[in-house]
Amino acid sequence: MRLRYVLLWFAGVDLRLTLLAIPPVIPLIHRDLHLDESGIAALSNLPVLVLAASSVFGALLTARLGARRALVIGLLVVASSGALRGLGPSIPTLFAMTLVMGVGIAMLQPAFPSLVRAWFITGRLTLGTSIWANGLLSGEALSASLTIPLVLPMVGESWERSLAIWSVPVFVTALAFGLLRDRPGDDMPVAGARWFPNFRDRRIWALGTFQAAASLTYFGANTFTPDYLQATGQGHLIAACLAALNIGQLPASIAVGFIPMHVLRRPATLWTVAVFTLVALAGFIFIGGPVAIVASAMFGATAAVVLTMSFALPALMAPHHEVARISAGTFTLGYSLSFLTTLLSGALWDFTHNPATAFAPIVAAALIVVFVGTKLATIPDAAAPA
């Protein structure tokens, strides 16, 4: 069981390791490829759009092959396409390989809740989810915080080669999962299992919108922090703020695993998360300096709480054979909202020439946590012991 904990954590790392290698090298991409802010927003969030469009195929892959095999295929796609993003360098190659990488991540995500449901008894579903969610957030922290001080100097300040470096651990994890043997009770293909999400299901809409709140906070901050700090004369804070944003998520994701879900879904808990998000935004925009670093850590912590909850809830609300399709629907809606809103934020910055407007989605995220989160508490759980 300990080996499975470790593998689950490393697979979670690989969900974001290559994706979050982009924000630290955005100034270098600006220099070499001359993308404007709308282009940078599209590049940073293209995988999010692909996640929205392709998550249903991840559910299909999980239903037909089983969660472990789906993970292996997805990891191989992510590793190979992530390494090829800097080939050229050219804008078509960068965007094309980023798109393929997003497809690979989309193949992976619906498999995780199914695998957790198969590997853990019902009382440990939240803990199992917090393990891979913590891995996911650790992957964000690793590539976001180590690219500038460690990886770029290793590769001669080449953003192209730095992207390739971050694909190596993904290949290793794929190999480890490929060598893992299934055992009785593991998640295997389910004959006749339905995989396409039922978008008339109110659970999917509530979960998707709730998950979008985490993405709006995290991806919004990650996408626009580097250029916002440059525009406001605080470029020296970029590395520290990105590191704080990503590292701030880690303790929050672990804590969620040990807090009962009925406590997390209480209105008081949700209001606390929303208030902390807005306080962080005010400190980041109106005070800046060292406060911006603290605010970035708060963004990370609040986003992690919401994200981990949204990952755990499908496995609690649905029977085992329904988990993958519920999760796929949740990812489709959540990432669609996140991509469109972040893209509009970049366009708003370009139109108004006011850098602060790019962070408007974080206000929307706080409102979602309060008003949609309380609705989730009224939806009954359906999980039975695995």
N, C-alpha and C positions, 0 to 999 in steps of 0.2 A: 504493500500500500504506500510506503514511503516513496518508492520509486515513481509511483503514479502521481503523487503530490508534486514531485520534482519535475516530471515531464510536463504536467499540466501547467506548472508555473512557467517553464521555458517556452512552451507553445504560446502562452499568453504574451510573453516578452516579444515573440516574433510577429505578433499582430500589429505592432506599432514601431518596431525597431527601424525598419526601412522607411516607413512613412514619415516619422519625425526626424529623419536625417536631413530633411529639406529646409526647415526654418533657419537653422544656423548658417546655411550657405546662401540664403536669399540675396544678401548684398553682392556676393560673387556672381550669382546668376544674373542679377541686374546688370552688372558690369559687362559680362560676356554676351548675354543674349538680349539685353535692352528691353526687358518686359516692363510694362507699366503696372500700376497697383491692381488694376482689374485682372491683368494677366497673372500676376503673382497670386492673387486670391483664387483664380481658376486652377493654377498649378497645385497650390497647397490643398485645395479642396476637391480636386478631380477624383482622387480615390474615394472620397466621401460620397460623391455622386454615383460612382460605380458601385459602391457598397449598397446604395439604395436600389440601383437598377438590377443588381446581380445576386442579391441575398437569397432570392427564391431558388436560384440554381444551387446555392449551398444547401438549402433544405432538400432539394431533389437528390443531390449527391449523398447527403447523409442518409436519406431514406433508402437509397438503392445500394449503397456500399457499406454503410455503417459509419459511425462518427470517427473512429480512429483512421480508417482508410481515407475518408474525406479530408481529415487533417493532413495526412501525408501529401496528398495531391495538391492541396492548397498551399502548403509550405514550399513545395518545389516550384510552384508558379511564382510565388512571392519572391523567393530567393533569386531565381533566374532573371525575372523582369526588373527587380530592384537593382541588380548589378549592372544591367544594360542601360539604365536611364541616362548615364553620362556618356554613352558611346557617341562620338562625333566631335565635340558637342553640337547639338542642333535642337532647335525648338520642336520639330516634328518627332524626333526620336525621344526627347525628354517627355513630351506629352503622351506619345503612344505607349511607351514602356510604363509610364505612371498609370495609364489606364489599365494595362494588363495586370500590373501589380495590384490595383484595386479589385480586379476580378478575383485574383488569388485570395485576397483578404476576405472577400465576400463568400468564397467557398468555405473558408475556415469558420467564420463566426457562428452560423447556425449549428455547427457541430458541437460547439463547446457546451451549451446548456444540455444537449442530449447526452453527452459524455458524462457530465456531472450527475445528471439524473440516474445514469446507469451505474456509476462508480460509488455513489454515496447514498446512504440512507436518508430519508426525508428530513430528519432533524439536522443533518449536516449539509443540506443543499446550499444554504447561504455561506457556510464556511468554504465548501468546495468552490463556489462561485468567487468568493473573495480571493482564493488562491490564484485562479487564472486572471482575475481582474487586476490583482496586485502585480502579476507578471506583465500584463498589458501596460499598466502604468509605469512599471519599472523600465520597460522597453522604451517608453516615451522619454523617461528621465535620462536613460543611458545615452541614447543618440542625440538628444537635444542638448545635454550638458557636457558631453565629452567630445563632440565633433570639433568645436573651436579650439579647446586647449590641448587636445591629444591627437585626434585623427588627422586633422588638416596639416599640422606640422609633420606628421609621419609620411604624408603623401605629397609633400611639396606644395601645400596650399591649393591642391587641385580638388575642386568640388566634385568633379566627375569620379575620380578614384576614391574619394571619401564615401560616395554612395555605394560603390562596389564593396568596400570593406565591410559595411554593415549587413551585407547579404550572407557573409560567411557563417555566422551563428545560425541563421535560418536553415541553411543546408544541413548543418550538424543535427539540429532538432528533428528535421525530416527523417534523417537516417535513423535516429534513436526510436522514433515512433514506428518506423518501418520494421525495425527488429523486434518490437514489443509483440508478445504473443497474446492473443485473445484468451480469455478464460470464461467459464460459465458465469452468466449474468452480465457480461460485457455488452455494450451496445452493438448489436449486429443488425444487418439489413432486415427490415420488416416488410414481409410480402403484403402488397396492397395498401401500404401506408400512404395516407394523403400527405402531399408536400406543399401544394400551392396554398398560400395564405387566404383565408376567408376575410376579405376586407370589410365585410358587414359585421364582423365580430367587434363589439365595443372594447374588448380587452386589448385588441391590437391597436386601436386608435389611441386609447389612453396610454398604453405602454410606449407607443411610438412617439407621442408628443412629449411624454415625460423624459424619455431617453434623449430627445432633441435638446432639452434644457442643458443636459451635461455637455453635449457636443457644441452648443452655442457658446457656452462659457469657455470650454477648453480650446476648441479649434479657433474660435474668435480671438482669444487672447494670444494663442500661439502664432496665428497668421499675421496679426497686425502689430504685435509688440516690437519686433525688430525695427520696422520702418517708422512706427510711431515714436520710438525713442530717438531714432536718428533725426526725425523731423523736429523734435522738441529740444534738440541739443543735449540729449542724454544717451548718446550712442555707447558710452562706456558701460552702461548698465545692461546691455543686451544679454550678454552671457549669464550674468547673475540672475536676471529676471526669468529667462527661459529655464535655468536650472531650478529656481525656486518654484516656478509654476509646475514643473514636472515632479520634482522631489516632494513638494507639498501634498501630492496625491497619495503617496505611499502609506503613511500612517493611517490616513482616513480609510483607505480601502481595506486595510487589515482590521481596523476597529469595527467596520460594518459587519465583518464576518462573525463577530462575537456578540453583536447586539441583536436581540430577537426582532424579527421583521415587523411584528405588531407594534413595537416601540418606534421603529424607524418610520412607520406610516402614520404616526400620530401627528395631528396638526401642529402641535408645539414643536416637534422635531423639524417639520417641513418649513415652518416660519423661521426657525433659527437658521436653517441653511440659506433661505432667501435673504434674510437680513445681512448675514455675513457676506454674501455675494455682493450686495449693493454697497455695503461699507467698503469692501475691497475696491470696487470700481471708483468710488468717490476718492479714496486715497490715491489710487493710481493716476487719475486724471487731474485732480485739483491740487495735490501735494507733490507727488513725484519724488525724485531723489531716492534715498534709502527706503522711504515708505512704499515706493513702487515695487521693491523687492518683496517686502512683507505682503503687499496686496497680491502680488503674483502667486505667492504661496497659498494665500487664502482662496484665490481662484481655483488652484489645483485641488485643494482640500474639499471645497464644496462640490466641484464637478465630480470628484471621485465618489463621494457619497451617493449622489444621484445616479451616476453611471453603474456602480456596483448593485444598487437596488434594482435598476432596470434590467440588468443581466440576470439577477436571481429570480425575479418575479415570474417569468414565463415557466420555469421549472416548477414553481409552486402553484401556479394557477391552472396548469393544463395536465392531462394524463400524459404518460410517457410518450406514446406514439404521436402526440400532438405538439410536443415541445419544439421540435425543429421548425415546423411551419408557423407556430405562433412567434417564435424568435425571428424568423425570416421576415414576417410581416412587420414586426417591431423595428427591425433594422431598416427595412425599406422606407417606412414613414419617417423614422427618426433622422436618418441620414439625408433624406430628401429635403426635409425642413432645414436641417443644418446647412447643407450646401447652398440652397437658394438664398437663405438669409445672409450667409457670409459673403456670397458673391455680390448681393445687393449692397452690403456694407462697404465693400471695396469700391463699388461704383459711386456710392454716396460720398466717400472720401474724395474721389476724383472730381465729382461734381461741385462739392462745397469747398474743397481745399481746406477742410477742417479735419485734422487727424482724429479728433475725439469722436467724431460721428461713427467711425468704424466699430466702436464698442457698444453701439446701441443694442445689438442682440443680447447682450448680457443682462440688460434690464428685462427684456422679454423672458429670458431664462428664469429669472427670479420669480416672475409672475406665474410661469408654468409650474414651477416647483410647488407653489402654494395652492393654486386652484385646480390643477390636474392631479397633483399628488394626493390631495384629499379625496378625490374621486376613486383612486386606486384602492383606498382602504375599504371601500364598500363592495369591491369585487371579491367573492369568496375564493378560497384556495381549493384546488382540486387534486393536489399531489397526494399520492398514496405511497407507502413504503416500497422502495425499489426491490 
